[in-house]
Amino acid sequence: MAAKTKVTSPAAQQDQVIGFELSPALIAFRRTAGDANRHLNTMLVALETLKGTAPVRPKGLAVPWTKPGVKKEWDDSRDFVLKGCMIAVVDALDQYMRVVSRISGLAALELDDAMNGRKSLGDERRPTVAERFEALATHYPKTVPPEYIAALHLLVTWRNRFVHHDYRFGLALPIRKTLTVAAPSFARDFQGTDIIGAVDRFSSREPPSLNDLAFLIAIAQRAVRRMDEHLLQLQNGPDYAMSLMRYLIAASEDPKAFVEDTWMHGGNRSAGRVHALFLDNGGNHDADLPPNAPSITRKKLNDLFAFGRVKARHLFGTAS
């Protein structure tokens, strides 16, 4: 016997709650950092496997190639993979802050220069990615633990040294002290992480170990998740929904075509398109949504977005 299809009444649909638990900035960060970690593990396993097996040449390899013959050649290949991963994760941190700055109201306006890496008047250089994230965390105190910020400084500075051979900046003494004090908690919370050993390897200009890098990626993920959760909890649901929609339009390949397509049919059908876009960009119907997360009902969403192309063009600035 076929299962009965559950029919939701129009009234019940109007009361349906759409919560915003993730920002597009966090979604993009997670995708990039997660891919970097996965590809790192794949490539390192492939290198170790290659040591004991005959190579399989990929199609399109037109240049001469021989299997590494000495330890240094294997180490150089391993270092190349580590460098690529560190670049991707630090770039993901940079992109997280840039996207946050482009969603109106998500973070304080006075943080715009820091989040976009602009040099302040009188400064000799632009801030590093870690300094920018620290500025964000300082503005919202008690959101990200100081030891997480210190670990991000280690990640970014190590990336600069290991990848770019930039030795102008080391780890400041307060950062080193913070990491040292946090060593027991890091070891407890991150599968025996040896942060003291990681700092020693950094100071000796050695590459990070796989455990070092896995820990630093995990720290970055936790720090960004905490910040994103806090920023969203400060939002008003309807205001954030409108800011999110404006961001999605501006970030699209063709904003004018995006607006025309979304509001093609007008009314509740167009509001339904907006609803689907929200679900693809951090919204959900989860009954266990954090209590302070911004949310709107489907009725409110319809009130905000159930209109046609003419109004959409003027509202979102694509009329010309």
C-alpha positions, 0 to 999 in steps of 0.5 A, spaced: 500 500 500 502 506 497 504 511 503 500 517 504 503 524 502 502 529 508 499 535 505 501 541 509 495 546 509 496 554 507 495 556 514 500 551 516 505 554 511 504 561 513 507 559 520 513 555 517 519 558 520 525 559 516 531 560 521 538 562 519 544 558 522 549 559 517 552 565 513 554 564 506 561 566 508 561 560 513 558 556 508 564 558 503 569 557 508 567 550 510 567 548 503 574 551 502 577 548 508 574 542 508 576 540 501 583 542 503 583 538 509 580 532 504 585 533 499 591 534 503 590 527 506 588 524 499 595 526 496 599 524 502 596 517 502 598 517 495 605 519 496 606 514 501 603 509 497 607 511 491 613 509 495 612 502 495 608 501 488 609 502 481 607 509 478 601 509 474 602 515 469 596 519 468 593 521 461 596 527 458 603 527 462 607 529 456 613 531 460 619 526 462 618 524 469 621 519 474 619 517 481 623 520 487 629 517 488 632 520 495 628 522 501 629 529 499 625 529 493 619 525 497 620 531 502 619 536 497 613 533 494 610 532 501 612 540 503 608 542 496 602 538 498 602 542 505 604 548 502 597 548 498 593 546 504 596 552 508 594 557 502 587 554 501 585 555 509 588 562 510 585 564 503 578 561 506 579 565 512 581 571 508 574 570 504 570 569 510 571 576 512 570 579 506 564 576 505 561 578 512 563 585 510 559 585 504 552 582 507 550 589 510 549 589 518 552 582 519 558 586 522 559 593 525 561 598 519 567 600 523 570 593 521 570 594 514 577 596 513 580 590 517 575 585 514 578 587 507 585 588 509 586 595 508 591 599 511 589 604 516 592 611 515 599 611 518 600 604 518 606 601 514 603 595 512 596 592 511 594 587 517 595 580 516 589 575 515 590 573 523 590 580 525 584 582 521 580 576 524 583 578 531 580 585 530 573 582 529 574 578 535 576 584 539 570 587 537 566 582 539 569 580 546 568 573 549 566 570 542 573 566 540 577 564 545 584 568 545 588 561 544 584 560 538 586 567 536 594 565 538 593 559 534 591 563 527 597 567 528 601 561 528 597 558 522 598 565 518 605 566 520 607 559 518 604 560 512 608 566 510 614 563 512 614 556 509 610 558 503 613 565 501 619 565 505 617 571 509 621 571 515 620 579 517 615 577 522 615 572 528 610 570 533 610 575 538 611 573 546 604 574 548 602 569 543 607 564 544 605 565 552 598 564 550 599 558 546 604 555 552 598 556 557 593 553 552 598 546 551 594 542 556 587 544 553 589 543 546 592 536 547 585 534 551 581 537 546 584 536 539 587 528 540 593 529 543 596 536 539 603 538 541 602 545 540 609 546 544 612 542 539 609 545 533 611 552 535 618 549 536 618 546 529 616 553 526 621 557 530 626 552 527 623 553 520 621 546 519 615 545 515 608 543 519 607 536 521 601 533 518 598 533 526 600 540 526 596 542 520 590 538 522 590 541 528 591 548 525 585 547 520 581 545 526 582 551 530 580 555 524 574 551 523 572 552 530 574 560 530 570 561 524 564 557 526 564 561 533 564 568 530 559 566 525 554 564 530 555 570 534 554 575 528 548 571 526 545 571 533 545 579 533 541 579 527 533 581 526 530 576 522 527 580 517 533 585 516 537 579 515 533 576 510 533 582 506 541 583 507 542 576 505 537 577 498 541 583 497 548 580 497 546 574 493 544 579 488 550 582 488 554 576 488 551 573 482 554 573 475 549 577 472 545 581 478 540 584 473 538 577 470 538 574 477 533 579 479 529 578 472 529 570 473 527 570 481 521 575 480 519 572 473 512 570 476 511 575 481 507 574 488 508 568 492 511 564 486 517 569 487 517 569 494 518 561 493 524 562 489 527 566 495 525 561 500 529 556 496 535 561 495 535 562 503 535 554 504 541 554 499 545 559 503 544 558 510 537 557 512 533 551 514 527 549 518 530 545 523 526 545 529 532 545 534 535 552 531 539 555 536 534 560 540 538 566 538 538 565 531 535 570 526 528 567 523 522 569 519 515 566 518 513 564 511 508 569 512 513 574 513 517 572 507 511 573 503 510 580 505 517 582 504 518 578 497 512 577 494 512 582 488 513 582 481 519 584 477 518 592 476 518 593 484 524 588 484 528 592 479 527 598 483 528 595 490 534 592 488 537 597 483 537 593 477 532 598 473 537 601 469 
